[in-house]
Amino acid sequence: MPSAASPAAPAQLAGSRLQGEATLRFFGLRVYHARLWTRPDFQPERFLEQPVVLELEYLRDLKGGAIAERSVQEMRRAGGFNEAQAERWLAEMRRIFPDVKNGDRLTGLHEPGVGARFWHNGQPVGAVADPAFGRLFFGIWLAPSTSEPAMRLALLGQTTNR
């Protein structure tokens, strides 16, 4: 559930509200704090059919290439794409995702039927115009097949994970 001091809605999705938030930890280390922004009529069970904004506020320095590689690994959990797609998407994400430092934000907008657009600290950095990419990329956090089910529930506003 959103905190009492929720941040302002992102410009990438007009009229949105904070659906949920959670912090990813790896071996006890905080990696990033995630926030999911949705429109008021958002239906969690139909997340792939609705535009959403996912904001990751990084809590440590990471290389953009490592973020891209991990993203493809996580997208494989849901399957449904071939090696040619994986290589193309990896190349796109390596081009788009910058190295991040503690406090940096990467923001993604899922556009159903279109793909995804990305911002780094509020500045546009690129897009992947492929609906399958958008579905699988946002599924890293929101699909039932996620490697972080507690984070998924917290982002969808169905429990808390801080």
Z-matrix of the N, CA and C atoms (Angstrom, degrees):
N
C 1 1.454
C 2 1.513 1 109.45
N 3 1.329 2 117.59 1 147.21
C 4 1.449 3 121.12 2 178.94
C 5 1.521 4 111.42 3 -61.40
N 6 1.316 5 114.83 4 147.72
C 7 1.463 6 119.40 5 178.02
C 8 1.523 7 109.78 6 -80.11
N 9 1.328 8 115.98 7 166.33
C 10 1.465 9 120.98 8 -179.40
C 11 1.521 10 111.40 9 -63.00
N 12 1.328 11 117.14 10 -31.06
C 13 1.462 12 121.33 11 -179.53
C 14 1.527 13 109.61 12 -103.85
N 15 1.322 14 117.30 13 52.29
C 16 1.463 15 121.62 14 -178.11
C 17 1.525 16 111.00 15 -62.79
N 18 1.326 17 116.60 16 141.58
C 19 1.459 18 120.30 17 177.52
C 20 1.531 19 111.00 18 -69.70
N 21 1.311 20 115.54 19 166.19
C 22 1.459 21 121.11 20 -179.64
C 23 1.529 22 110.65 21 -67.55
N 24 1.324 23 115.39 22 148.47
C 25 1.458 24 120.97 23 178.22
C 26 1.524 25 110.22 24 -61.05
N 27 1.328 26 117.05 25 144.24
C 28 1.460 27 120.37 26 -179.15
C 29 1.528 28 112.01 27 -73.81
N 30 1.305 29 115.90 28 147.42
C 31 1.466 30 121.48 29 179.28
C 32 1.526 31 111.64 30 -66.67
N 33 1.332 32 117.87 31 -20.16
C 34 1.464 33 121.41 32 -176.44
C 35 1.524 34 113.56 33 -68.15
N 36 1.338 35 117.88 34 -17.18
C 37 1.466 36 120.95 35 -179.46
C 38 1.523 37 108.53 36 -141.59
N 39 1.317 38 115.28 37 90.71
C 40 1.465 39 122.06 38 -177.44
C 41 1.526 40 110.63 39 -55.86
N 42 1.324 41 115.87 40 137.76
C 43 1.459 42 121.80 41 176.95
C 44 1.514 43 114.19 42 75.40
N 45 1.326 44 117.49 43 13.07
C 46 1.465 45 119.18 44 -177.06
C 47 1.521 46 111.81 45 -81.59
N 48 1.318 47 113.56 46 164.13
C 49 1.467 48 121.35 47 176.69
C 50 1.517 49 107.58 48 -135.39
N 51 1.328 50 115.68 49 159.19
C 52 1.452 51 120.95 50 178.74
C 53 1.525 52 109.02 51 -73.00
N 54 1.321 53 116.39 52 116.21
C 55 1.466 54 122.10 53 179.39
C 56 1.521 55 110.70 54 -82.54
N 57 1.338 56 116.45 55 -42.32
C 58 1.454 57 120.58 56 -179.20
C 59 1.508 58 110.60 57 -174.95
N 60 1.333 59 115.76 58 168.29
C 61 1.459 60 120.56 59 -179.35
C 62 1.516 61 109.49 60 -151.49
N 63 1.333 62 115.61 61 155.76
C 64 1.458 63 121.38 62 -178.29
C 65 1.517 64 108.97 63 -161.52
N 66 1.318 65 115.81 64 159.60
C 67 1.456 66 121.95 65 177.47
C 68 1.520 67 109.34 66 -112.94
N 69 1.334 68 115.83 67 129.70
C 70 1.458 69 121.03 68 176.08
C 71 1.520 70 108.68 69 -86.19
N 72 1.335 71 114.91 70 128.35
C 73 1.461 72 121.43 71 175.86
C 74 1.520 73 108.23 72 -119.23
N 75 1.314 74 116.27 73 142.63
C 76 1.463 75 122.39 74 177.59
C 77 1.517 76 106.64 75 -128.73
N 78 1.330 77 116.90 76 114.51
C 79 1.468 78 122.38 77 -174.69
C 80 1.523 79 111.21 78 51.26
N 81 1.337 80 115.71 79 41.07
C 82 1.453 81 121.83 80 177.30
C 83 1.520 82 115.03 81 84.25
N 84 1.322 83 118.06 82 -11.88
C 85 1.467 84 121.27 83 179.76
C 86 1.521 85 109.91 84 -88.83
N 87 1.318 86 115.13 85 132.88
C 88 1.472 87 119.78 86 178.00
C 89 1.538 88 109.03 87 -75.37
N 90 1.344 89 116.01 88 125.38
C 91 1.464 90 121.57 89 -177.82
C 92 1.526 91 110.66 90 -99.62
N 93 1.332 92 117.04 91 -52.10
C 94 1.462 93 121.23 92 177.38
C 95 1.513 94 110.43 93 -156.57
N 96 1.336 95 113.87 94 160.03
C 97 1.459 96 121.49 95 173.33
C 98 1.517 97 106.56 96 -108.72
N 99 1.322 98 116.83 97 124.92
C 100 1.462 99 122.30 98 -176.66
C 101 1.520 100 110.41 99 -106.81
N 102 1.331 101 114.59 100 142.38
C 103 1.469 102 121.57 101 174.35
C 104 1.527 103 108.21 102 -131.01
N 105 1.317 104 116.14 103 135.19
C 106 1.460 105 121.78 104 176.84
C 107 1.518 106 108.75 105 -109.98
N 108 1.317 107 115.36 106 124.67
C 109 1.464 108 122.61 107 179.30
C 110 1.522 109 108.52 108 -110.27
N 111 1.333 110 115.15 109 133.50
C 112 1.462 111 120.90 110 -177.65
C 113 1.523 112 109.63 111 -137.46
N 114 1.312 113 114.95 112 168.23
C 115 1.465 114 119.78 113 172.54
C 116 1.530 115 108.07 114 -79.63
N 117 1.330 116 117.96 115 158.54
C 118 1.471 117 120.78 116 -176.37
C 119 1.531 118 114.61 117 -57.28
N 120 1.333 119 118.09 118 -27.50
C 121 1.471 120 120.47 119 -178.43
C 122 1.532 121 112.52 120 -91.96
N 123 1.325 122 117.72 121 16.79
C 124 1.464 123 123.04 122 -178.09
C 125 1.521 124 111.18 123 -56.83
N 126 1.348 125 115.56 124 137.07
C 127 1.460 126 122.53 125 176.64
C 128 1.532 127 107.66 126 -120.77
N 129 1.343 128 118.11 127 109.14
C 130 1.463 129 121.18 128 -175.78
C 131 1.528 130 114.64 129 -52.93
N 132 1.315 131 117.27 130 -37.51
C 133 1.468 132 119.50 131 -178.01
C 134 1.538 133 112.34 132 -70.91
N 135 1.324 134 117.65 133 -11.48
C 136 1.470 135 122.41 134 179.39
C 137 1.525 136 110.39 135 -120.63
N 138 1.336 137 117.60 136 34.01
C 139 1.467 138 121.31 137 -173.59
C 140 1.519 139 113.43 138 -58.10
N 141 1.324 140 118.88 139 -30.63
C 142 1.470 141 120.97 140 -178.23
C 143 1.520 142 113.35 141 -72.38
N 144 1.314 143 117.11 142 -17.18
C 145 1.459 144 121.94 143 -176.85
C 146 1.518 145 112.92 144 -95.77
N 147 1.332 146 117.52 145 1.55
C 148 1.458 147 121.49 146 -173.90
C 149 1.527 148 110.20 147 -127.40
N 150 1.328 149 116.89 148 145.83
C 151 1.468 150 117.78 149 175.45
C 152 1.527 151 109.75 150 -70.16
N 153 1.320 152 115.77 151 138.22
C 154 1.461 153 121.94 152 176.03
C 155 1.520 154 108.58 153 -140.41
N 156 1.318 155 115.63 154 155.30
C 157 1.462 156 121.83 155 173.26
C 158 1.521 157 107.28 156 -116.66
N 159 1.320 158 115.17 157 128.57
C 160 1.456 159 121.62 158 175.36
C 161 1.521 160 107.62 159 -114.26
N 162 1.318 161 115.68 160 122.73
C 163 1.463 162 121.50 161 179.91
C 164 1.525 163 108.36 162 -112.29
N 165 1.331 164 116.11 163 126.70
C 166 1.456 165 121.59 164 175.60
C 167 1.518 166 108.18 165 -112.12
N 168 1.313 167 116.35 166 116.52
C 169 1.460 168 121.46 167 175.55
C 170 1.527 169 106.70 168 -99.79
N 171 1.324 170 115.52 169 111.49
C 172 1.461 171 120.70 170 -173.74
C 173 1.524 172 111.11 171 -74.94
N 174 1.323 173 114.72 172 140.07
C 175 1.457 174 122.19 173 -177.65
C 176 1.529 175 111.20 174 -110.90
N 177 1.327 176 115.12 175 9.97
C 178 1.464 177 122.40 176 176.00
C 179 1.524 178 108.86 177 -160.77
N 180 1.309 179 117.12 178 164.62
C 181 1.462 180 122.14 179 179.66
C 182 1.531 181 109.46 180 -78.79
N 183 1.340 182 116.10 181 135.24
C 184 1.467 183 122.04 182 177.06
C 185 1.525 184 109.62 183 -142.76
N 186 1.309 185 116.03 184 149.61
C 187 1.467 186 122.05 185 176.58
C 188 1.530 187 109.57 186 -80.63
N 189 1.329 188 116.55 187 138.66
C 190 1.458 189 121.28 188 178.98
C 191 1.520 190 112.36 189 -58.97
N 192 1.332 191 116.88 190 -38.84
C 193 1.464 192 120.40 191 178.68
C 194 1.521 193 111.91 192 -62.20
N 195 1.321 194 116.77 193 -37.95
C 196 1.470 195 120.81 194 178.42
C 197 1.530 196 110.55 195 -67.94
N 198 1.330 197 116.92 196 -37.38
C 199 1.470 198 120.71 197 176.90
C 200 1.525 199 109.59 198 -63.08
N 201 1.334 200 116.71 199 -43.51
C 202 1.470 201 121.38 200 179.62
C 203 1.528 202 111.28 201 -62.79
N 204 1.333 203 116.64 202 -45.37
C 205 1.466 204 120.10 203 -178.89
C 206 1.526 205 111.45 204 -64.46
N 207 1.314 206 116.61 205 -42.62
C 208 1.466 207 119.60 206 178.70
C 209 1.528 208 110.59 207 -65.03
N 210 1.328 209 116.52 208 -35.59
C 211 1.467 210 120.33 209 178.96
C 212 1.521 211 110.91 210 -61.63
N 213 1.330 212 117.82 211 -44.84
C 214 1.469 213 120.25 212 178.74
C 215 1.524 214 110.26 213 -63.57
N 216 1.336 215 117.65 214 -41.13
C 217 1.472 216 120.70 215 177.49
C 218 1.529 217 110.55 216 -57.80
N 219 1.328 218 116.11 217 -45.26
C 220 1.461 219 120.12 218 -178.75
C 221 1.528 220 111.45 219 -70.13
N 222 1.327 221 117.86 220 -35.28
C 223 1.464 222 120.90 221 178.51
C 224 1.531 223 110.93 222 -64.19
N 225 1.331 224 116.77 223 -30.24
C 226 1.470 225 121.06 224 179.55
C 227 1.535 226 111.70 225 -63.17
N 228 1.314 227 117.86 226 -24.39
C 229 1.467 228 120.80 227 -179.86
C 230 1.527 229 110.67 228 -57.84
N 231 1.316 230 116.69 229 -35.32
C 232 1.467 231 120.89 230 -179.97
C 233 1.528 232 111.13 231 -87.41
N 234 1.352 233 116.51 232 -15.64
C 235 1.465 234 120.95 233 177.42
C 236 1.514 235 113.33 234 65.89
N 237 1.316 236 114.86 235 -161.69
C 238 1.450 237 120.34 236 174.48
C 239 1.513 238 115.76 237 80.08
N 240 1.348 239 118.16 238 22.83
C 241 1.460 240 119.12 239 172.96
C 242 1.521 241 109.10 240 -147.22
N 243 1.329 242 114.33 241 156.46
C 244 1.463 243 119.74 242 -176.03
C 245 1.531 244 111.15 243 -99.64
N 246 1.320 245 116.18 244 176.64
C 247 1.465 246 121.05 245 -176.94
C 248 1.524 247 112.35 246 -64.63
N 249 1.326 248 117.64 247 -34.91
C 250 1.470 249 120.16 248 178.59
C 251 1.533 250 110.02 249 -62.88
N 252 1.327 251 116.30 250 -43.54
C 253 1.464 252 119.78 251 176.59
C 254 1.516 253 110.52 252 -63.65
N 255 1.328 254 117.35 253 -43.80
C 256 1.465 255 121.27 254 -179.35
C 257 1.526 256 110.13 255 -58.90
N 258 1.314 257 117.84 256 -44.97
C 259 1.471 258 120.85 257 -179.63
C 260 1.529 259 111.34 258 -65.62
N 261 1.335 260 116.36 259 -41.18
C 262 1.469 261 120.28 260 179.18
C 263 1.528 262 110.75 261 -64.29
N 264 1.335 263 116.04 262 -45.75
C 265 1.463 264 119.79 263 -179.58
C 266 1.521 265 111.59 264 -66.37
N 267 1.329 266 116.81 265 -39.35
C 268 1.461 267 120.12 266 177.99
C 269 1.524 268 110.01 267 -61.44
N 270 1.321 269 117.17 268 -44.13
C 271 1.468 270 120.70 269 178.60
C 272 1.530 271 111.12 270 -62.09
N 273 1.329 272 117.12 271 -41.66
C 274 1.467 273 121.10 272 178.83
C 275 1.528 274 110.84 273 -63.09
N 276 1.338 275 116.19 274 -46.43
C 277 1.462 276 119.33 275 -178.71
C 278 1.525 277 111.22 276 -67.02
N 279 1.328 278 118.21 277 -36.69
C 280 1.464 279 119.83 278 176.87
C 281 1.527 280 110.40 279 -62.54
N 282 1.328 281 116.07 280 -36.09
C 283 1.471 282 120.90 281 178.34
C 284 1.527 283 110.70 282 -70.00
N 285 1.318 284 116.82 283 -38.59
C 286 1.469 285 121.98 284 -172.92
C 287 1.527 286 112.84 285 -84.11
N 288 1.327 287 117.62 286 -46.36
C 289 1.465 288 120.76 287 -170.86
C 290 1.526 289 110.90 288 -80.41
N 291 1.323 290 117.21 289 118.97
C 292 1.471 291 120.79 290 177.51
C 293 1.526 292 110.26 291 -82.53
N 294 1.316 293 115.76 292 167.49
C 295 1.460 294 119.62 293 166.77
C 296 1.524 295 106.25 294 -63.33
N 297 1.319 296 117.14 295 141.27
C 298 1.460 297 120.50 296 -179.78
C 299 1.522 298 110.25 297 -117.62
N 300 1.308 299 113.67 298 152.01
C 301 1.458 300 121.65 299 177.10
C 302 1.525 301 108.27 300 -117.62
N 303 1.315 302 116.52 301 162.55
C 304 1.452 303 122.19 302 176.99
C 305 1.535 304 109.22 303 -50.60
N 306 1.338 305 117.06 304 124.00
C 307 1.458 306 122.22 305 179.75
C 308 1.522 307 113.94 306 99.27
N 309 1.341 308 118.00 307 -15.14
C 310 1.468 309 120.65 308 177.26
C 311 1.521 310 110.21 309 -69.78
N 312 1.321 311 115.48 310 153.17
C 313 1.458 312 121.88 311 177.49
C 314 1.519 313 110.61 312 -122.19
N 315 1.323 314 116.40 313 131.43
C 316 1.458 315 122.66 314 167.26
C 317 1.519 316 105.99 315 -110.41
N 318 1.311 317 115.53 316 128.17
C 319 1.459 318 122.11 317 -177.07
C 320 1.516 319 108.71 318 -122.19
N 321 1.323 320 116.09 319 134.18
C 322 1.460 321 121.22 320 178.15
C 323 1.512 322 110.78 321 -123.98
N 324 1.323 323 115.64 322 140.33
C 325 1.462 324 122.67 323 175.39
C 326 1.516 325 108.08 324 -112.15
N 327 1.332 326 116.98 325 118.76
C 328 1.463 327 121.57 326 174.25
C 329 1.522 328 108.00 327 -85.42
N 330 1.323 329 115.21 328 121.70
C 331 1.463 330 122.03 329 177.07
C 332 1.524 331 107.51 330 -112.57
N 333 1.342 332 117.65 331 98.40
C 334 1.463 333 120.60 332 -176.89
C 335 1.524 334 111.83 333 -53.59
N 336 1.330 335 115.34 334 134.70
C 337 1.460 336 121.32 335 -179.85
C 338 1.515 337 113.65 336 78.72
N 339 1.335 338 118.21 337 -2.75
C 340 1.468 339 122.16 338 -177.95
C 341 1.523 340 111.44 339 -121.93
N 342 1.344 341 116.83 340 -54.60
C 343 1.461 342 121.85 341 -176.54
C 344 1.503 343 110.74 342 145.02
N 345 1.344 344 115.65 343 -134.40
C 346 1.464 345 120.39 344 -175.65
C 347 1.518 346 110.72 345 -145.61
N 348 1.336 347 115.14 346 147.69
C 349 1.470 348 122.05 347 172.95
C 350 1.518 349 107.68 348 -122.06
N 351 1.351 350 115.52 349 150.98
C 352 1.456 351 120.88 350 -174.01
C 353 1.521 352 112.09 351 -132.58
N 354 1.357 353 114.33 352 149.27
C 355 1.463 354 123.16 353 177.56
C 356 1.524 355 108.58 354 -131.90
N 357 1.316 356 116.72 355 146.90
C 358 1.471 357 122.84 356 173.33
C 359 1.519 358 106.37 357 -118.45
N 360 1.325 359 116.78 358 117.28
C 361 1.468 360 122.43 359 -177.23
C 362 1.525 361 112.09 360 49.67
N 363 1.335 362 115.58 361 41.21
C 364 1.459 363 121.88 362 175.92
C 365 1.520 364 115.68 363 86.24
N 366 1.320 365 118.11 364 -6.76
C 367 1.462 366 121.59 365 -179.75
C 368 1.532 367 109.85 366 -101.93
N 369 1.353 368 118.03 367 132.99
C 370 1.464 369 119.67 368 -179.65
C 371 1.531 370 111.34 369 -62.52
N 372 1.348 371 115.67 370 136.27
C 373 1.466 372 120.29 371 179.84
C 374 1.522 373 113.07 372 -122.75
N 375 1.334 374 118.07 373 -11.33
C 376 1.452 375 118.13 374 177.38
C 377 1.514 376 112.56 375 153.79
N 378 1.328 377 113.22 376 177.62
C 379 1.458 378 121.07 377 -178.69
C 380 1.519 379 109.36 378 -147.98
N 381 1.317 380 115.32 379 156.73
C 382 1.461 381 122.12 380 171.99
C 383 1.522 382 105.66 381 -123.57
N 384 1.323 383 115.94 382 108.37
C 385 1.464 384 121.98 383 -176.67
C 386 1.527 385 109.45 384 -87.98
N 387 1.318 386 115.45 385 74.10
C 388 1.459 387 122.33 386 -179.49
C 389 1.533 388 107.12 387 -152.14
N 390 1.344 389 117.33 388 111.19
C 391 1.463 390 119.88 389 -178.45
C 392 1.527 391 113.39 390 -56.99
N 393 1.336 392 117.74 391 -36.63
C 394 1.467 393 120.12 392 179.57
C 395 1.526 394 110.18 393 -64.45
N 396 1.324 395 117.04 394 -40.09
C 397 1.461 396 120.32 395 177.05
C 398 1.526 397 109.72 396 -60.37
N 399 1.327 398 117.19 397 -50.05
C 400 1.459 399 120.68 398 -178.26
C 401 1.512 400 112.01 399 -57.07
N 402 1.307 401 115.88 400 -44.49
C 403 1.467 402 121.12 401 -179.35
C 404 1.536 403 110.73 402 -63.03
N 405 1.316 404 117.37 403 -47.12
C 406 1.470 405 120.48 404 -177.04
C 407 1.523 406 112.37 405 -75.09
N 408 1.337 407 117.35 406 -36.95
C 409 1.462 408 119.74 407 -179.88
C 410 1.528 409 110.39 408 -64.03
N 411 1.313 410 118.20 409 -49.88
C 412 1.463 411 119.92 410 -179.55
C 413 1.527 412 111.41 411 -71.34
N 414 1.338 413 115.91 412 -22.85
C 415 1.455 414 120.49 413 174.17
C 416 1.521 415 113.12 414 -64.96
N 417 1.345 416 117.43 415 -20.54
C 418 1.470 417 120.27 416 175.51
C 419 1.519 418 109.22 417 -51.20
N 420 1.304 419 117.30 418 -40.20
C 421 1.471 420 122.89 419 -177.25
C 422 1.521 421 113.05 420 -100.76
N 423 1.344 422 117.14 421 -31.24
C 424 1.462 423 119.63 422 -166.92
C 425 1.521 424 115.80 423 -109.15
N 426 1.324 425 118.23 424 -15.08
C 427 1.470 426 120.78 425 -178.48
C 428 1.528 427 111.02 426 -79.65
N 429 1.323 428 117.40 427 150.24
C 430 1.470 429 120.13 428 176.19
C 431 1.534 430 112.82 429 -57.38
N 432 1.331 431 118.29 430 -23.33
C 433 1.469 432 122.00 431 -179.07
C 434 1.530 433 113.29 432 -82.55
N 435 1.332 434 118.79 433 3.83
C 436 1.463 435 121.97 434 -178.39
C 437 1.530 436 112.30 435 -54.84
N 438 1.312 437 115.83 436 151.71
C 439 1.469 438 120.40 437 175.24
C 440 1.526 439 111.35 438 -80.37
N 441 1.336 440 116.93 439 -6.65
C 442 1.473 441 122.17 440 -178.70
C 443 1.531 442 110.35 441 -127.12
N 444 1.354 443 117.42 442 72.40
C 445 1.470 444 119.36 443 -175.61
C 446 1.528 445 114.70 444 -61.52
N 447 1.333 446 118.42 445 -34.18
C 448 1.468 447 119.65 446 178.75
C 449 1.526 448 110.31 447 -67.47
N 450 1.331 449 117.14 448 -38.46
C 451 1.461 450 120.95 449 177.27
C 452 1.526 451 109.81 450 -64.05
N 453 1.320 452 116.88 451 -42.38
C 454 1.466 453 121.43 452 178.69
C 455 1.524 454 110.41 453 -56.27
N 456 1.336 455 116.31 454 -50.37
C 457 1.466 456 119.76 455 -178.99
C 458 1.525 457 111.43 456 -61.22
N 459 1.333 458 116.57 457 -40.53
C 460 1.470 459 119.78 458 178.95
C 461 1.524 460 110.97 459 -65.13
N 462 1.332 461 117.63 460 -43.03
C 463 1.469 462 120.25 461 179.37
C 464 1.525 463 111.22 462 -63.75
N 465 1.316 464 116.22 463 -36.93
C 466 1.459 465 120.14 464 179.48
C 467 1.525 466 112.61 465 -78.06
N 468 1.330 467 116.59 466 -0.73
C 469 1.450 468 121.29 467 177.56
C 470 1.507 469 114.28 468 78.45
N 471 1.341 470 116.23 469 19.84
C 472 1.467 471 120.38 470 -176.50
C 473 1.529 472 112.66 471 -99.20
N 474 1.327 473 117.17 472 -6.38
C 475 1.467 474 123.35 473 175.46
C 476 1.536 475 106.61 474 -168.16
N 477 1.315 476 117.48 475 178.85
C 478 1.463 477 119.63 476 177.47
C 479 1.512 478 110.34 477 -114.00
N 480 1.349 479 116.35 478 151.24
C 481 1.469 480 122.94 479 178.94
C 482 1.514 481 106.56 480 -152.16
N 483 1.324 482 116.69 481 97.82
C 484 1.479 483 118.84 482 -177.52
C 485 1.469 484 109.80 483 -113.80
